[in-house]
Amino acid sequence: MKIGFVISNYPGEKRVPLLPEDIKNFENEVVIEKGLGAEMGIDDRSYIVRGCTVLSRKEVFATCDTIVSLKLLQPEDYDYIREGQMIIGWTHPTETGKPFMEAQGIPKKLIIVDLDNITPAIYYQDRSIEIPWIPRNFVYENSMNAGFSATLHGLISIGIIPDSRHKVAVLGSGNVSQGAMNAISKFTSNVRMFYRKTLNEFLENIHDYDIIINGIQIQRGTPHVINLERQQHMKRGAIVIDAAADGDGAIQGIEYTPIEEPFVKKNGKYFYCVNNAPTMFYRTASRDISHSFSKWVYRHDVKKFYDLAKEIM
């Protein structure tokens, strides 16, 4: 089948979903938007010699039944999207992508392949089905990049180089938390990592911490890790970096923040929740994403996704 790659126009996004070096033995015909690799210094010719066709953005949407957009498609693309198209990428239909589903996904009967690192799934209308052949943590490197990037970006944006005077808590033990721990430990050893089993100890002493980095993502409908009541006990001037970008999830009331203005001040505390922080290190992130996505998604005939989607249509 024909699969079209477009440049993500999500605010601040620089990552590239496919690099020429990973185009090997693809079962799909690859079409790319002109300038797809420009952020990485890769010209269109490098894709052409790998057998790709280069078209304008409008032409990619018009000629391909499957579109790859790393991040959520923006309103300026809505007129290009055709009924029944398949959209592959990080759409997050039940979270940040819910408005997109309501405006485009459901009315145009789109097949949404959401490449969530933990639970990759296909969404159609109000139904979903997990993708059995993509393993859990198939792109764990990007999750670790998220923790690392959010931590460094947050510190730079708030203007702090942590030292022994700053008491730091990292919540969780997964990939995002490990990435955050890697970043913060380069500045200070005054860091404590709290697992789910020890969160009560953290919450009882939340007033002690100057910097709190969250790597936990929760299912909607489950209790918040740091609710509004607990937030009242935080230090004035405390910095909360939600590296998991779990808007109003683990941290109650936290809002997604744009990469250009990543902090919101509330009640004397500072909150960070950027959901594309890895783009701060887009060259590293692009290589990890292109390699993993090529192996598990692009290389195989995308008809597999259409066939699976039929089970929920």
N, C-alpha and C positions, 0 to 999 in steps of 0.2 A: 504494500500500500504506500501511498504518498504521504509523507509527514513533513509539515512545515514548521520551521523554527523562526520565531520573531524576537526582536530585541525587547526585553522587559522595560516598560515605561512606568513601572511602579516608582514612586518618588525616592530618589537617592540610590536606586538599584544599579549596580555595575557588573554583577556576575554574568558570565556567559554560560549557557546551558550545554553547549556542545563545542568541543575543540577538534580540529582536523586530525590530531594524533590518535583520537579514539574512534575514528570512522573506519572500522575494519569488519568485513563480512556482514554488513547490515542487510537485513532482509527487506528493508523499506527503501523506497526512493526518497532521497533527502532533498528538501528545498529550504533555502535559507533566505532571510531578509538581507538585503544589501547592507553591509557594514556590521553584520552580526558579531564578528570578533574584534571590532575596532578598539574596544576598551583594553583588550589584551595585546594590541599592536599586531593583530593578525589580519591580513588583507583577504579579500574575497577569493583571489586566485588560489590561496592555500586550500580553500574548500572546493573550488572547481576541480583541481587536480585529484581530489578524492572522490569525484563523481557527483558532486552536488550541483544543483541548479540555483542560480542567484536571481531573485526577483524583488520587486518593491514590496513594501508591507501589504498594501492593498491587494497585490497580485497573489501573495502567499495565502491570504485569507480566501481569496476567490478560487484558487486552484487546488487547495488541500482540504481534505475532509478531516484531517487530524492536525491540530495546532499545538505546538509546545511553547508555552510562555512560562518562564521560571516562576514569576510572581503573578499576582492577580491582575488580569486584564483591566484596563482603565476605561472610563466612559467614552473617551475619544475613539476607542476601537469598536464600540457597540454596533455601529452601522455596518461594520465589516463582517461581523459574526453572522454565520448562516444557520438556519434551522437544522438541527440534527448533527452539527459538527461535534467532534470530540476534542476536548481541551485537556491537555496534560500539563501538570506542574503543581505548584503549591497554591491551590485555590482555597483550601480550608472552608468548604461549603457551610459548615454549621457554626463557624466562628467569624473570622474577619471577612470571609467570602459570602456571608449570608445575604448582604445587599445585592451582590452580583447574581446570586442564585435567584433572588426575587425579581430582579430586573431583566436578566438574560437567560440564566440556566433553566428555569422552569418554563417561562413563556416560549423559548425557542427549542425546548426539548433537547438540551445539550447533554452529551455524555461527558461527565467530569471525572477525570482520573487524577485523584489527589494523592501525590507521592509523599505522604506523611511517613517519616522515618520509622515510626512504631507500628502504625496501622494503615498501610497503603490501601486505598479503597476506591471503588467506582460509585459515583452518585448519579442518579437519574430521577428527576422530579423529587419526590420526598422519600425515595428509597435508596439504599446503599448495600454494597456487597464487598467484602474484603477480597483482596487479590492474593490468591494462595501461592503463586509462584515467586512473589517478591518477598524475601526474608525480612524479618524484624531487624532493625538496625542496619539496613542495607547501605545507608549513607551516614553512618555514625560520625564520620569525620566532620560533616557540616554541623552536627549538633555540638561537637566539642569546640569547633570554631565559633559557634554562637556564644558559648559561655566565655571563651577567651576574648572574643571581639567586644561583646557587650560590657565586660568588666573594664577593659582598657578604654573603650570609647566613653564609658560613663565617667571614669576618673579624669580623663582629659577634658571632657565637657564641663565637669563640675570644678575643675582646676585644683585637683588634689593629687599629691604624690604620697601614698600611705607610708607610714613608718610605725615604730613600736608604740607611738601614742594613740594610734587608731586601733580600736578593737573591732575585729571583723568576724562576721558569721556567714558561712556558705551553707545554704539549705539544699539537701538532697545528695545523692551519690551517683546519679546517672551521668551520661555523657556531657550534658550541659554543665552540671555542677563540677565535673572533673576539669573541664576547660576553664571554668571560672577560677577554680583552685590553682590551676597552673599559672594563670595570669596574676592573681593577687599575691601568690607566694613569692613572686619575684621582687616584691617590695617590702614585705614584712612577714615575720613568722607569728605575729600575734593574730592568728586565724584559727577558728574552730569550725570544723565541718559537722553539721548535724544531719543525721539520717532520720528517716520517718519515725523510727522507734525512739529517737531522743529529742524530737521536736518539742515535747512538753517542757523539757529542761530549758531549751532555748526561749520558749515563750514566757516562762517564769522569770527569765532574766533579760528580756528583750530591751529593757531600759539601759543595759550596760553597753550596747553596741552602737558604734559610730557608722559602720557600713554593713549593710545586709544585702547579700547577693542570693537571689532565689534561682534555683535550677529545677524546681518541682512544677510539673504541670498536672492539674487535676481534672477529673471528669466533671462536666457541668452537673450541678445538682448536689455535689458532695460539699462538705463543709470547707470553708476557706482555711488556709494555713494561718494567715495573719488577718484576722477580721478587724473591723473598724474599732472595736473596743480595745483590742491589743495595740493597735496603732496609736491610741491615745497615750500609751505608756512608753512609747519610743522617745528617745532623746530629742530635744529640739535641735534641729540642724542635721538629724540623722539622714543618711543617704541610702535609698533602697533601689537596687538595680535588679529588675526582673529579667534576668538573662534568658529565662524560659519563654518570655514574651507571652505570658498566659493572662491576657487582659481580663480583669475582674474574675480571675480564677483563684490561684493560690493566694494572691493578695487582693483582698476585697476592695473594690472601688477603683483599682488602678486602671488607668486609661492608656491606650496605645499612643505613643508619642512619635512624631516624625524625626527622622535621623538628623535633620537640620536643627531642631530644637528638642533635644531628647529628654529634658527634665521638666516636670511640673511640680510646683511648690504647693503643698497643702498643709495647713495647720503647722507651719514651721518645719515640715519635713520635705525631702526632695525625692521624687519618684521617677524612675526611668523604665520605659517599656517599649523599646524599639523592636519591631518584628522582622527586621532584615539586617541586624547588626553584622553578620558575617561579610556583608558587602564592604565593610571597612578594610578587609583583607581579600579583596575580590579576586586577585590573581591566584592565591592559594586555594580559595574556596571554589573557583571555577574549575580548577584541575580535579579537585576531589569530586565535585558534582558531575562533571562530564564523564569521568571514568566510571563512577558507580551507575549513573543513569544509562550510559551506553551499554553496560554489561547486563542490566536487569530490565531495561525498558526499550531503548531505541533500537538495539541490535535485532530484536525479535519482531516478527510480523505483528504490527499493532492490531491486526484483525482479531488477535486473541482477546483484546480488551472489548471489542465490539461483541464478540461471541459471549463473553462473560456478562456484559451489560444486558444481553437479551434475557438473562435469568430474572432480572428485576423489572423489565419493561412490561 
